Amino acid sequence: MSSLTGGLGAMMQEKEVKEILDTIIKNMGDIKMTIWFDSDDENIYKITYSMTDMMNKVMDAIISKMKESAASDKSDDSVDLSSALADAKITVKDMNMTCVYKNIDSAADFEIPKDALDAKEQ
């Protein structure tokens, strides 16, 4: 999240960015996914997540917050920003994330550290 808050830092305060992210997470809804299953190996080998709806909600929330901030700012620059943002809309047409699983069940032998074995479950 630090890169997101850093990138938006020029436009908004970190608190505002966190408020936007909290709102998005609360209203995100379902994320559609397609799962590819290898019936011979009985393993999932690929999952594709449709991120389009979520990214459009992110963009809408950011633009809305920028408009709100510009409207509440009393400086002369805010008037220019308010009019520039009046019709602003960013739309993500298609965004997907794909995870491919390789070398399933082929990890080299390893030992679990004693500290991890002794750790309390949370």
trRosetta pair geometry for C-beta under 8 A, 3 or more apart (Angstrom, degrees):
i j d omega theta_ij theta_ji phi_ij phi_ji
1 4 5.4 -58 -159 40 50 113
1 5 6.0 42 149 -16 80 106
1 21 7.0 31 -137 -118 121 170
2 5 5.8 -55 -141 43 33 105
2 6 5.9 36 157 -23 66 109
3 6 5.5 -53 -141 39 30 114
3 7 6.1 32 158 -21 64 107
4 7 5.9 -55 -145 36 28 109
4 8 6.4 8 161 -1 63 111
4 17 6.8 161 127 179 93 130
4 21 7.5 99 115 -77 145 129
5 8 6.2 -66 -143 50 29 99
5 9 6.2 60 150 -61 62 92
5 14 5.0 41 -170 -128 125 86
5 17 4.7 152 -116 97 78 155
5 18 7.3 13 -98 -52 123 78
6 9 5.3 -28 -152 -12 31 125
7 10 7.9 -52 168 12 35 96
8 11 5.4 -66 -170 49 68 104
8 12 5.3 -14 151 41 104 103
8 17 5.0 137 85 -98 137 125
8 62 7.1 -119 -120 -135 133 116
9 12 7.2 -88 -119 66 22 57
9 13 7.9 35 -140 -127 62 23
9 14 6.8 1 -106 -66 89 78
9 17 7.7 -45 -74 -32 56 145
11 66 6.0 -32 172 -106 125 107
11 69 7.8 130 162 68 78 156
12 16 4.1 -111 178 82 117 131
12 17 5.4 139 99 -52 123 83
12 20 7.9 45 127 -14 168 133
12 65 6.2 19 -100 132 145 125
12 66 7.1 -99 -59 -84 109 71
12 69 6.5 -144 -104 -53 87 160
13 16 4.8 97 58 3 78 102
13 17 7.3 -145 96 -5 42 85
14 17 5.6 -54 -150 36 37 112
14 18 6.3 37 153 -19 68 105
15 18 5.8 -55 -150 37 30 111
15 19 6.5 34 151 -22 64 104
16 19 5.6 -51 -150 33 33 114
16 20 6.5 36 151 -20 64 102
16 65 5.8 136 173 -177 112 134
16 69 7.1 21 -137 -72 161 127
17 20 5.7 -51 -152 34 33 113
17 21 6.4 31 151 -16 65 106
18 21 5.6 -54 -145 39 34 111
18 22 6.2 38 154 -21 66 104
19 22 5.7 -53 -147 35 30 112
19 23 6.4 31 154 -19 63 106
19 65 7.7 141 86 -111 109 135
20 23 5.8 -58 -152 36 30 111
20 24 6.3 29 153 -20 65 107
20 58 7.8 80 153 -147 111 62
20 61 4.6 134 -157 144 98 121
20 62 6.2 65 -161 -79 155 59
20 65 5.5 -67 -78 -36 120 151
21 24 5.6 -52 -145 36 33 112
21 25 6.3 32 157 -19 66 106
22 25 5.9 -56 -147 37 28 109
22 26 6.3 26 156 -17 64 109
23 26 5.9 -59 -148 38 28 110
23 27 6.2 -5 163 8 65 115
23 61 5.9 162 87 -130 123 136
24 27 6.4 -78 -143 53 24 90
24 28 6.0 55 156 -71 66 88
24 54 7.3 82 177 -163 111 79
24 57 5.4 134 -135 126 92 112
24 58 5.7 36 -120 -88 150 67
24 61 5.6 -100 -65 -9 100 161
25 28 5.7 -18 -143 -25 29 120
27 57 6.6 -169 100 -160 106 141
28 31 7.3 -17 154 -52 113 93
28 54 5.8 16 -147 -113 98 97
28 57 6.7 -177 -112 71 57 162
29 53 7.1 -60 68 132 122 139
31 49 5.6 5 155 -163 119 107
31 50 6.7 179 -176 65 70 68
31 51 7.1 5 -146 -95 112 55
31 53 7.7 -162 -112 58 60 112
31 54 6.5 -2 -101 -39 101 128
32 49 7.3 138 84 -159 50 54
32 50 4.2 4 68 34 101 122
32 53 7.9 92 4 9 101 125
33 47 5.7 -1 -177 -175 120 98
33 48 6.5 161 -156 82 67 46
33 49 4.9 -26 -100 -100 93 64
33 50 7.0 -148 -77 7 41 75
34 47 7.1 163 81 -155 49 51
34 48 4.7 -1 52 54 98 99
35 44 5.8 -52 -172 -135 106 114
35 46 7.6 161 -156 90 43 55
35 47 5.2 -10 -106 -107 71 84
36 44 7.0 112 78 -161 54 66
36 45 5.6 -57 100 63 103 83
36 46 4.1 17 39 56 122 94
36 47 7.3 -145 20 -70 74 41
37 42 8.0 -4 178 -147 98 34
37 43 7.3 179 -154 95 65 30
37 44 5.5 -43 -101 -99 71 59
37 45 7.3 137 -122 10 21 79
38 41 4.4 17 109 41 124 101
38 42 7.1 -65 92 -9 76 15
38 43 5.3 0 50 59 107 76
38 44 7.7 166 13 -109 78 9
38 45 5.1 55 -24 -20 111 124
39 42 6.8 25 -159 -80 34 55
41 45 7.7 73 65 -56 133 116
41 104 7.2 109 155 72 138 134
43 101 7.1 -125 153 99 114 135
43 104 5.1 122 -162 119 161 171
43 105 7.9 -124 -82 -11 145 109
44 47 6.6 16 169 -51 125 99
44 101 6.3 76 103 21 77 145
45 100 6.9 6 157 -158 72 69
45 101 5.3 -128 -143 59 43 94
45 102 8.0 65 -156 -77 90 47
45 104 7.4 -102 -101 -24 79 135
46 98 6.5 -6 -170 -171 102 99
46 99 6.9 166 -151 87 52 54
46 100 5.0 -10 -104 -108 91 68
46 101 6.9 -147 -68 16 43 78
47 98 7.2 168 87 -150 46 53
47 99 5.0 1 55 54 92 100
48 96 5.4 1 -176 -179 102 121
48 97 7.1 161 -156 81 54 43
48 98 4.6 -17 -103 -100 82 84
48 99 7.9 -170 -78 23 38 62
49 96 6.5 154 77 -160 49 66
49 97 4.6 -9 55 58 104 95
49 98 7.6 -167 20 -75 67 37
49 99 7.8 40 -10 -5 102 98
50 53 7.1 54 125 6 101 93
50 95 7.6 102 -171 81 53 61
50 96 5.8 -35 -105 -103 48 82
51 54 5.2 -63 -165 49 66 114
51 55 5.5 65 139 -26 90 106
51 95 4.3 -69 79 111 97 103
51 96 6.2 163 15 -105 89 23
51 97 5.5 65 -31 -13 128 100
52 55 6.1 -62 -147 38 25 106
52 56 6.4 23 158 -17 63 107
52 92 5.7 -165 -145 109 66 105
52 93 7.3 -58 -134 124 118 24
52 94 5.7 -38 -88 -126 124 34
52 95 5.0 150 -79 36 59 80
52 96 7.6 -11 -37 -59 89 63
53 56 5.9 -58 -150 36 30 110
53 57 6.6 30 152 -18 64 105
54 57 5.7 -56 -154 35 33 112
54 58 6.5 37 148 -22 66 103
55 58 5.3 -47 -148 33 37 116
55 59 6.4 36 154 -17 67 103
55 92 4.2 -1 107 22 124 164
55 95 5.0 47 0 36 151 155
56 59 5.7 -51 -144 38 33 110
56 60 6.2 36 155 -19 65 106
56 91 6.3 13 -117 -140 103 61
56 92 5.3 -132 -64 37 74 96
57 60 5.7 -52 -143 38 31 112
57 61 6.2 31 157 -19 64 107
58 61 6.0 -60 -150 37 26 109
58 62 6.4 24 155 -18 64 108
59 62 5.8 -55 -146 36 30 110
59 63 6.2 26 159 -14 66 108
59 90 4.1 -121 -169 83 132 108
59 91 7.2 -172 92 -84 156 26
59 92 6.4 165 -15 -21 141 99
60 63 6.0 -58 -145 40 27 107
60 64 6.0 29 156 -20 64 111
61 64 5.7 -55 -144 38 28 113
61 65 6.2 26 158 -18 64 107
62 65 5.9 -57 -148 37 28 108
62 66 6.3 28 154 -19 64 107
62 90 7.9 -15 69 38 116 133
63 66 5.6 -55 -147 37 31 112
63 67 6.3 33 153 -20 65 105
63 85 6.9 169 -166 -162 84 106
63 88 5.3 -162 -148 110 121 111
63 89 6.8 67 -158 -106 175 38
63 90 6.4 175 -52 13 128 97
64 67 5.8 -54 -150 35 30 111
64 68 6.3 31 152 -19 64 108
65 68 5.5 -52 -145 38 33 114
65 69 6.2 34 155 -19 66 105
66 69 5.8 -53 -145 37 30 110
66 70 6.2 29 156 -18 64 107
66 81 7.8 -117 166 168 95 114
66 85 5.8 -156 116 -125 107 150
66 88 7.7 -41 84 80 130 153
67 70 5.8 -56 -145 38 29 109
67 71 6.2 28 156 -20 64 109
67 82 7.2 85 -149 -131 67 66
67 85 4.9 -166 -91 132 80 133
67 86 7.8 112 -125 -91 114 34
67 88 7.5 -167 -66 48 106 117
68 71 5.9 -56 -146 35 27 110
68 72 6.5 15 158 -10 62 110
69 72 6.1 -65 -148 41 28 103
69 73 6.3 34 154 -30 65 107
70 73 5.7 -52 -147 25 32 115
70 78 5.0 164 -164 -159 66 85
70 81 4.2 -139 -129 110 127 112
70 82 4.5 175 136 -73 118 70
70 85 5.8 145 25 26 159 143
71 78 7.5 175 -69 168 11 117
71 82 5.7 101 -80 -112 62 119
73 77 7.5 -47 131 80 136 84
73 78 3.4 -176 91 -91 111 147
73 81 7.5 24 56 57 138 134
74 78 6.7 53 21 34 7 146
75 78 5.0 110 60 -7 74 99
76 79 5.9 -43 -166 19 44 114
76 80 7.5 39 144 -10 66 100
77 80 5.7 -55 -161 37 44 111
77 81 6.2 40 146 -17 73 108
78 81 5.3 -55 -143 42 39 113
78 82 5.9 46 155 -27 70 102
79 82 5.8 -49 -145 32 28 113
79 83 6.6 19 157 -10 61 105
80 83 6.2 -61 -150 40 29 103
80 84 6.1 27 154 -19 65 111
81 84 5.6 -56 -143 39 31 112
81 85 6.1 19 161 -10 67 112
82 85 6.1 -67 -145 44 25 102
82 86 6.7 53 151 -58 61 86
83 86 5.5 -17 -152 -20 37 120
84 88 7.1 40 134 -52 65 117
85 88 4.5 -48 -149 3 57 131
92 95 5.2 -18 165 -21 129 121
101 104 5.8 46 144 -66 110 107
103 106 4.3 -97 -176 56 84 123
103 107 7.6 107 137 -60 108 57
107 110 7.0 -51 147 -3 114 113
112 116 5.3 -111 173 82 94 125
112 117 5.6 111 115 -57 114 96
113 116 4.6 92 66 5 85 104
113 117 7.1 -155 98 -4 45 87
114 117 5.5 -58 -148 39 35 112
114 118 5.9 24 157 -12 70 113
115 118 5.9 -64 -142 45 26 105
115 119 6.4 47 153 -50 62 96
116 119 5.6 -32 -149 -1 32 120
